[in-house]
């Protein structure tokens, strides 16, 4: 068919070119056939987010999340923090875990571990926090509004309410 059309256009002596577009590409013919979600990108290493309650969902991005102190939870206290991130939750949670283990000052989790768990030493492989995705969001304003609403609803102890949007 293409050859016939090209021949006719050439015989007409018009100053025309024929462009062809083929929708039957290999990319369009192949389908995703994974029966299960891909493995955690950490490979052989342990993924803190997967180990702390997000098994298989550690790559989820654009979320509002809740972090709970496992050390306080073992003592019967409910000490939580609510935050939001555009990045994969795995990356943001790792930052919180490091601030807990290193007792980083001027961070909500680090300040909590300085004040409440000064003597607590995290053992190798111990993750002193657990994480839960509260809501998946579409964009930055939606994420900030949802974070503010969850802070209002859950009243987390560790939030300073500085970074969330004021909701009337």
TORSE-918422 format. One record per residue: residue in three letters; y, z, x of N, C-alpha, C, O, CB in turn. Coordinates in steps of 0.2 Angstrom, whole numbers, padded with zeros to 4 digits, always signed. Glycine has a CB too. Example, Ala and Ser with C-alpha at 12.3 -4.5 7.8 and 13.67 -1.06 7.14 Angstrom:
ALA-0028+0039+0066-0022+0039+0062-0016+0039+0066-0017+0042+0071-0022+0045+0057 SER-0011+0035+0064-0005+0036+0068+0000+0039+0064+0006+0040+0067-0003+0029+0070 
//
This chain:
UNK-0006+0000+0004+0000+0000+0000+0006+0000+0004+0011-0004+0003+0000+0006-0005 UNK+0007+0004+0009+0012+0005+0014+0013-0002+0018+0019-0004+0018+0011+0011+0019 UNK+0008-0005+0020+0009-0011+0024+0011-0017+0019+0015-0021+0022+0002-0013+0026 UNK+0009-0017+0013+0012-0022+0008+0019-0021+0007+0023-0026+0007+0008-0022+0002 UNK+0022-0015+0006+0029-0014+0005+0033-0016+0011+0038-0019+0010+0030-0006+0003 UNK+0030-0014+0017+0034-0015+0023+0034-0023+0024+0040-0025+0026+0030-0012+0029 UNK+0029-0026+0023+0029-0034+0023+0034-0037+0019+0038-0041+0021+0022-0036+0022 UNK+0034-0035+0012+0039-0038+0008+0046-0036+0010+0050-0041+0009+0038-0035+0001 UNK+0048-0030+0012+0054-0029+0014+0056-0033+0020+0062-0035+0021+0055-0021+0016 UNK+0052-0034+0025+0053-0038+0031+0055-0046+0029+0059-0049+0032+0048-0038+0036 UNK+0051-0048+0024+0051-0055+0022+0058-0056+0018+0060-0062+0017+0045-0057+0017 UNK+0061-0051+0015+0067-0051+0011+0073-0053+0015+0078-0055+0013+0068-0045+0007 UNK+0073-0051+0022+0078-0052+0027+0084-0048+0025+0090-0049+0027+0080-0059+0027 UNK+0083-0042+0021+0089-0038+0019+0089-0033+0025+0084-0032+0029+0088-0034+0012 UNK+0094-0030+0026+0095-0025+0032+0093-0018+0029+0097-0013+0028+0102-0024+0034 UNK+0086-0017+0028+0083-0011+0025+0078-0009+0030+0075-0012+0033+0080-0013+0018 UNK+0077-0002+0029+0072+0001+0033+0068+0006+0028+0071+0009+0023+0074+0006+0039 UNK+0062+0006+0028+0058+0010+0023+0056+0016+0027+0053+0016+0032+0052+0006+0020 UNK+0057+0022+0024+0055+0028+0027+0049+0031+0022+0050+0031+0016+0061+0033+0027 UNK+0044+0034+0025+0038+0036+0022+0038+0044+0023+0039+0046+0028+0032+0033+0024 UNK+0036+0047+0018+0035+0055+0018+0028+0056+0015+0027+0055+0010+0041+0059+0014 UNK+0024+0059+0020+0018+0061+0018+0017+0069+0016+0018+0073+0021+0013+0059+0023 UNK+0015+0070+0010+0015+0077+0008+0008+0080+0010+0007+0086+0010+0016+0078+0001 UNK+0003+0076+0011-0004+0078+0013-0004+0079+0020-0008+0076+0024-0009+0072+0011 UNK-0001+0085+0022-0002+0087+0029-0007+0092+0030-0009+0095+0025+0005+0090+0032 UNK-0009+0093+0036-0014+0098+0037-0012+0105+0035-0016+0109+0033-0017+0098+0045 UNK-0006+0107+0037-0003+0113+0035-0003+0114+0027-0005+0120+0025+0005+0113+0037 UNK-0002+0109+0023-0002+0110+0016-0009+0110+0013-0010+0113+0008+0002+0104+0013 UNK-0014+0107+0017-0021+0107+0015-0024+0114+0016-0029+0116+0012-0025+0102+0018 UNK-0022+0118+0022-0026+0124+0023-0023+0130+0019-0017+0130+0017-0024+0125+0031 UNK-0027+0134+0018-0026+0140+0014-0027+0146+0018-0032+0146+0022-0029+0140+0007 UNK-0024+0152+0016-0026+0158+0020-0032+0161+0017-0033+0161+0010-0020+0163+0019 UNK-0037+0162+0021-0043+0164+0018-0045+0171+0020-0051+0173+0020-0049+0159+0020 UNK-0041+0175+0022-0042+0182+0024-0044+0186+0018-0041+0186+0013-0036+0186+0028 UNK-0050+0189+0019-0052+0194+0013-0049+0201+0013-0049+0204+0008-0060+0194+0013 UNK-0047+0203+0019-0044+0209+0020-0037+0208+0024-0036+0203+0027-0049+0214+0024 UNK-0033+0214+0023-0027+0213+0027-0028+0213+0034-0033+0216+0037-0023+0219+0025 UNK-0024+0210+0038-0024+0210+0045-0025+0217+0048-0022+0222+0046-0019+0206+0049 UNK-0028+0218+0054-0028+0224+0057-0021+0226+0060-0017+0222+0061-0033+0224+0063 UNK-0021+0232+0061-0014+0235+0064-0013+0231+0071-0017+0230+0075-0015+0243+0065 UNK-0006+0230+0072-0005+0226+0078-0005+0230+0084-0004+0227+0090+0002+0223+0077 UNK-0006+0236+0084-0007+0240+0090-0013+0239+0094-0014+0241+0099-0007+0248+0088 UNK-0018+0235+0091-0024+0234+0094-0029+0240+0096-0030+0243+0091-0023+0231+0101 UNK-0030+0241+0102-0035+0247+0103-0031+0253+0103-0034+0259+0102-0037+0246+0110 UNK-0024+0254+0104-0021+0260+0103-0021+0263+0096-0022+0259+0091-0014+0259+0106 UNK-0019+0269+0095-0019+0272+0089-0012+0271+0086-0007+0272+0089-0021+0280+0089 UNK-0012+0269+0079-0006+0268+0076-0004+0274+0072-0007+0276+0068-0006+0262+0071 UNK+0002+0277+0074+0004+0283+0071+0005+0283+0063+0003+0287+0060+0011+0286+0074 UNK+0008+0277+0061+0009+0276+0054+0002+0276+0050+0002+0278+0045+0013+0270+0053 UNK-0003+0272+0053-0009+0271+0050-0013+0278+0049-0016+0279+0044-0013+0266+0053 UNK-0012+0282+0055-0016+0288+0055-0012+0293+0051-0015+0298+0049-0016+0291+0062 UNK-0006+0292+0049-0002+0297+0045-0002+0295+0037+0002+0298+0034+0005+0298+0048 UNK-0006+0291+0035-0006+0289+0028-0004+0282+0026-0004+0281+0020-0001+0294+0025 UNK-0003+0278+0030-0001+0271+0028-0006+0266+0031-0004+0260+0032+0006+0269+0031 UNK-0012+0268+0030-0018+0263+0033-0017+0256+0030-0017+0255+0024-0024+0266+0031 UNK-0016+0251+0034-0015+0244+0032-0008+0242+0030-0007+0236+0028-0020+0243+0027 UNK-0004+0247+0029+0003+0245+0027+0008+0247+0032+0014+0247+0030+0004+0249+0020 UNK+0006+0248+0038+0011+0250+0043+0016+0244+0045+0021+0246+0048+0008+0252+0049 UNK+0015+0238+0043+0020+0232+0044+0025+0231+0039+0029+0227+0039+0016+0226+0046 UNK+0024+0235+0033+0029+0234+0028+0036+0236+0030+0037+0241+0033+0027+0239+0022 UNK+0040+0231+0028+0047+0232+0030+0052+0232+0024+0050+0230+0018+0050+0227+0035 UNK+0058+0235+0025+0063+0235+0019+0060+0240+0014+0059+0239+0008+0063+0228+0015 UNK+0060+0247+0016+0057+0252+0012+0061+0258+0012+0065+0259+0017+0050+0254+0014 UNK+0060+0262+0007+0063+0269+0007+0056+0273+0008+0051+0272+0005+0067+0271+0000 UNK+0057+0278+0013+0051+0282+0015+0052+0289+0014+0058+0292+0015+0048+0280+0021 UNK+0047+0293+0014+0047+0301+0014+0043+0303+0020+0037+0301+0020+0045+0304+0007 UNK+0045+0307+0024+0042+0310+0030+0041+0318+0028+0046+0321+0026+0045+0309+0037 UNK+0035+0320+0029+0034+0328+0028+0031+0331+0035+0028+0327+0039+0029+0329+0023 UNK+0034+0337+0036+0032+0340+0042+0025+0343+0041+0024+0347+0036+0037+0346+0044 UNK+0020+0341+0045+0013+0343+0044+0012+0350+0046+0008+0354+0043+0008+0339+0048 UNK+0016+0352+0051+0015+0359+0054+0018+0364+0048+0014+0369+0047+0020+0360+0060 UNK+0023+0363+0045+0026+0367+0039+0021+0366+0033+0020+0371+0030+0033+0365+0037 UNK+0018+0360+0032+0014+0360+0027+0008+0364+0027+0005+0366+0022+0012+0352+0026 UNK+0005+0365+0033-0001+0369+0034+0001+0377+0033-0003+0380+0031-0003+0369+0042 UNK+0007+0378+0033+0010+0385+0032+0012+0386+0024+0014+0391+0022+0015+0387+0036 UNK+0011+0380+0020+0013+0381+0013+0020+0379+0012+0022+0380+0006+0011+0388+0011 UNK+0024+0377+0017+0031+0375+0015+0031+0367+0015+0028+0363+0018+0035+0377+0021 UNK+0036+0365+0010+0037+0358+0009+0043+0356+0012+0049+0356+0009+0037+0356+0001 UNK+0043+0354+0019+0049+0351+0022+0048+0344+0023+0044+0341+0026+0049+0355+0030 UNK+0053+0340+0020+0053+0333+0020+0060+0330+0022+0065+0333+0022+0051+0331+0013 UNK+0059+0324+0023+0065+0320+0025+0064+0313+0022+0059+0310+0022+0066+0319+0033 UNK+0069+0310+0019+0069+0304+0016+0074+0299+0019+0080+0301+0021+0071+0304+0008 UNK+0071+0293+0021+0075+0288+0025+0074+0281+0022+0070+0280+0018+0074+0289+0032 UNK+0077+0276+0025+0076+0269+0024+0076+0265+0030+0079+0267+0035+0082+0267+0019 UNK+0073+0260+0030+0073+0255+0036+0072+0248+0033+0068+0247+0029+0068+0257+0040 UNK+0075+0243+0037+0074+0236+0036+0068+0234+0040+0064+0229+0038+0080+0232+0038 UNK+0067+0237+0046+0062+0236+0050+0055+0238+0048+0054+0242+0043+0063+0239+0057 UNK+0049+0236+0051+0043+0238+0049+0043+0246+0049+0045+0249+0054+0037+0235+0053 UNK+0040+0249+0044+0039+0256+0044+0036+0259+0050+0038+0265+0052+0036+0259+0038 UNK+0032+0256+0053+0028+0258+0059+0033+0260+0065+0032+0265+0068+0023+0252+0061 UNK+0038+0255+0066+0043+0256+0071+0047+0262+0070+0048+0266+0074+0047+0250+0072 UNK+0050+0263+0064+0054+0268+0062+0050+0275+0062+0053+0280+0065+0057+0267+0055 UNK+0044+0275+0060+0040+0281+0060+0039+0284+0067+0039+0290+0068+0034+0280+0056 UNK+0037+0279+0071+0036+0281+0078+0042+0284+0081+0042+0289+0085+0034+0274+0083 UNK+0048+0282+0080+0054+0285+0082+0055+0292+0080+0057+0297+0083+0061+0281+0080 UNK+0053+0293+0073+0053+0300+0071+0048+0305+0074+0049+0310+0076+0052+0300+0063 UNK+0042+0302+0075+0037+0306+0079+0039+0308+0086+0038+0313+0088+0030+0301+0079 UNK+0042+0303+0089+0045+0305+0096+0050+0310+0096+0050+0314+0100+0047+0298+0099 UNK+0054+0310+0091+0060+0315+0091+0056+0322+0089+0059+0327+0091+0065+0313+0085 UNK+0051+0322+0085+0047+0328+0084+0044+0331+0090+0045+0337+0092+0042+0327+0078 UNK+0040+0326+0094+0037+0328+0099+0041+0330+0105+0040+0335+0109+0032+0323+0102 UNK+0047+0327+0106+0052+0328+0111+0057+0333+0109+0061+0335+0114+0055+0322+0114 UNK+0057+0335+0103+0062+0340+0100+0069+0337+0102+0073+0341+0105+0061+0347+0103 UNK+0070+0331+0100+0077+0328+0101+0082+0331+0097+0082+0331+0091+0076+0320+0100 UNK+0087+0334+0101+0093+0336+0097+0097+0331+0093+0097+0325+0095+0097+0341+0101 UNK+0100+0333+0088+0105+0329+0084+0101+0324+0080+0104+0318+0079+0110+0326+0089 UNK+0095+0325+0079+0091+0320+0074+0088+0325+0069+0086+0331+0071+0085+0316+0078 UNK+0088+0323+0063+0085+0328+0058+0078+0331+0060+0077+0337+0059+0085+0325+0051 UNK+0074+0327+0062+0067+0329+0063+0067+0333+0070+0064+0338+0070+0062+0323+0064 UNK+0070+0331+0075+0071+0334+0081+0074+0341+0080+0072+0346+0083+0075+0330+0086 UNK+0080+0342+0076+0083+0348+0075+0078+0353+0071+0078+0359+0073+0089+0347+0071 UNK+0074+0350+0067+0069+0354+0063+0064+0357+0068+0063+0363+0067+0066+0350+0057 UNK+0062+0353+0072+0057+0356+0077+0059+0360+0082+0056+0365+0084+0053+0350+0081 UNK+0066+0360+0084+0069+0364+0088+0070+0371+0085+0068+0376+0088+0076+0362+0090 UNK+0072+0371+0078+0073+0377+0075+0067+0381+0072+0066+0387+0073+0078+0376+0069 UNK+0062+0377+0069+0057+0380+0066+0050+0380+0070+0046+0384+0069+0055+0376+0060 UNK+0050+0376+0075+0044+0375+0079+0045+0375+0087+0042+0371+0090+0040+0369+0077 UNK+0049+0379+0089+0051+0379+0096+0045+0380+0100+0045+0377+0106+0057+0385+0097 UNK+0041+0384+0099+0035+0386+0103+0029+0381+0102+0025+0381+0106+0033+0393+0102 UNK+0030+0377+0097+0024+0372+0095+0024+0367+0100+0029+0363+0101+0025+0370+0088 UNK+0018+0366+0103+0017+0360+0108+0012+0355+0104+0007+0357+0103+0014+0363+0115 UNK+0014+0349+0104+0010+0344+0101+0004+0342+0105+0006+0341+0111+0014+0338+0099 UNK-0002+0343+0103-0008+0341+0107-0008+0333+0108-0005+0330+0104-0014+0344+0104 UNK-0011+0331+0113-0012+0324+0114-0015+0321+0108-0021+0323+0106-0016+0322+0120 UNK-0012+0316+0105-0015+0312+0099-0013+0316+0092-0014+0313+0087-0022+0312+0100 UNK-0010+0322+0093-0008+0325+0087-0002+0322+0084+0003+0320+0088-0007+0333+0088 UNK-0001+0320+0077+0005+0318+0074+0007+0323+0070+0004+0325+0064+0003+0311+0070 UNK+0013+0326+0071+0015+0332+0067+0019+0330+0061+0021+0334+0057+0020+0336+0072 UNK+0019+0324+0059+0022+0321+0053+0017+0317+0049+0013+0314+0052+0028+0317+0055 UNK+0019+0317+0042+0015+0312+0038+0020+0308+0035+0026+0310+0034+0010+0316+0033 UNK+0019+0302+0033+0023+0297+0030+0021+0294+0024+0015+0293+0023+0025+0291+0035 UNK+0025+0292+0019+0024+0289+0013+0029+0284+0011+0035+0286+0011+0023+0295+0007 UNK+0027+0278+0009+0032+0274+0006+0034+0275-0001+0029+0275-0005+0029+0266+0007 UNK+0040+0276-0002+0042+0278-0009+0044+0272-0013+0042+0271-0019+0048+0283-0009 UNK+0047+0267-0010+0049+0261-0013+0050+0255-0009+0053+0256-0003+0055+0262-0018 UNK+0048+0249-0011+0050+0243-0007+0056+0240-0010+0056+0240-0016+0044+0238-0007 UNK+0060+0238-0006+0067+0235-0008+0068+0228-0006+0065+0226-0001+0073+0240-0006 UNK+0073+0225-0009+0074+0218-0007+0080+0217-0002+0079+0212+0002+0076+0214-0013 UNK+0085+0221-0002+0090+0220+0003+0094+0227+0004+0092+0232+0002+0096+0215+0000 UNK+0099+0227+0009+0102+0233+0011+0105+0237+0006+0104+0243+0005+0107+0231+0016 UNK+0109+0234+0001+0112+0238-0004+0107+0242-0008+0108+0247-0010+0117+0234-0008 UNK+0102+0238-0010+0097+0240-0014+0093+0246-0011+0092+0251-0014+0092+0235-0016 UNK+0092+0245-0004+0088+0251-0001+0093+0257+0000+0090+0262-0001+0087+0248+0006 UNK+0099+0256+0001+0104+0262+0001+0104+0266-0005+0104+0272-0006+0111+0260+0004 UNK+0105+0262-0011+0105+0265-0017+0098+0269-0019+0099+0274-0022+0107+0260-0023 UNK+0093+0265-0018+0086+0269-0019+0085+0275-0015+0083+0280-0017+0081+0264-0018 UNK+0088+0275-0008+0087+0280-0004+0091+0286-0007+0089+0292-0007+0090+0279+0003 UNK+0097+0285-0009+0102+0290-0012+0098+0293-0019+0099+0299-0020+0108+0287-0014 UNK+0095+0289-0023+0092+0291-0029+0086+0295-0027+0085+0300-0031+0090+0285-0033 UNK+0082+0294-0022+0076+0298-0020+0079+0304-0017+0075+0309-0018+0072+0294-0015 UNK+0084+0304-0013+0087+0310-0010+0089+0315-0016+0087+0321-0016+0093+0309-0006 UNK+0092+0312-0021+0094+0316-0027+0088+0319-0031+0088+0325-0033+0099+0312-0032 UNK+0083+0315-0031+0077+0317-0035+0073+0322-0031+0071+0327-0034+0073+0311-0037 UNK+0071+0321-0025+0067+0325-0021+0070+0331-0018+0067+0336-0016+0063+0321-0016 UNK+0077+0331-0017+0080+0336-0013+0077+0338-0007+0075+0344-0006+0081+0342-0018 UNK+0076+0333-0002+0073+0335+0004+0077+0340+0009+0083+0339+0009+0071+0328+0008 UNK+0073+0344+0012+0077+0349+0016+0080+0347+0022+0085+0349+0024+0071+0355+0018 UNK+0077+0341+0025+0080+0339+0032+0085+0334+0031+0089+0332+0036+0074+0336+0035 UNK+0087+0331+0025+0092+0326+0025+0099+0330+0025+0100+0335+0022+0091+0322+0018 UNK+0103+0326+0028+0110+0329+0029+0115+0325+0024+0121+0327+0023+0113+0328+0036 UNK+0112+0320+0020+0116+0316+0015+0122+0313+0018+0127+0311+0015+0118+0321+0010 UNK+0122+0312+0025+0128+0308+0028+0127+0301+0027+0132+0297+0026+0128+0310+0035 UNK+0121+0299+0028+0120+0291+0029+0118+0288+0022+0118+0282+0021+0114+0290+0033 UNK+0117+0292+0017+0116+0289+0010+0122+0288+0006+0127+0291+0008+0111+0294+0006 UNK+0122+0284+0001+0127+0282-0003+0128+0287-0008+0124+0289-0011+0127+0275-0006 UNK+0135+0289-0009+0136+0294-0014+0135+0290-0021+0138+0285-0023+0143+0297-0014 UNK+0131+0293-0025+0130+0290-0032+0133+0295-0037+0132+0301-0037+0122+0290-0034 UNK+0137+0293-0042+0140+0297-0047+0135+0299-0052+0137+0303-0057+0146+0293-0050 
//
